[in-house]
Amino acid sequence: MNFRIYCESEEFPPENARALERAMDGFVSSDIPLAVEFAFADEGEIRRLNRETRGVDRVTAVLSFPALAGIRGKTLKRADFPFDEDEEGNLFIGSVVVCVRRAKEQAEEYGHSYNRELHYLLVHGVMHCLGYDHETEEERAEMREKEEFILGRMGISRADGGAESVPGKTTEGAEAQRGL
């Protein structure tokens, strides 16, 4: 497997992390395993992070902190990142922080399960860590296609209205664009 998730929160249990790792396996061409960190925050903490890192003083559902620039769509080679390996020999691509309460609110707003919303937000954050964005319509469409591809590999679809188990940069503005 070439993708590793670091997460010590009960909010995203190990079986969910392993399922997402499997879904991400092979998504990026790489001769080194990739790693991302997931963390969870309350409204105050995510607002503080948003204010301090983006200058936006409000709660958001997810923030991404990419560790590498210019990697979107590229083959990642160990030799190109000699100083970016973590202690386990993985290429660290960044961190994703989700506001649990906001994720639950959005799940209710969109009429689907918290499981679907949480996985969407985490995959959205991973895509940002891989260099994808949604500043233009073309970028948004490309990113959304990749997000839905990964979620589909996990058996999670837009129609997920209640299943709470997994079988097998920020979203501000993106929430409205999802068409959920």
Buried (B, 14 or more C-beta within 10 A) or exposed (E): EBBBBBBEEEBBEEEBBBBBBBBBBEBBEBEBBBBBBBBBBEBEBBBEBBEEEBEBEEBBBBBBBBBBEEBBEBEBEBEBBEEBBBEEEBBBBBBBBBBBBBBBBBBEEBEBBBBBBBBBBBBBBBBBBBBBBBEEEEEBEBBBEBBBEBBEBBBBEBEBEEBEEBEEBBBBEBBEBBEB
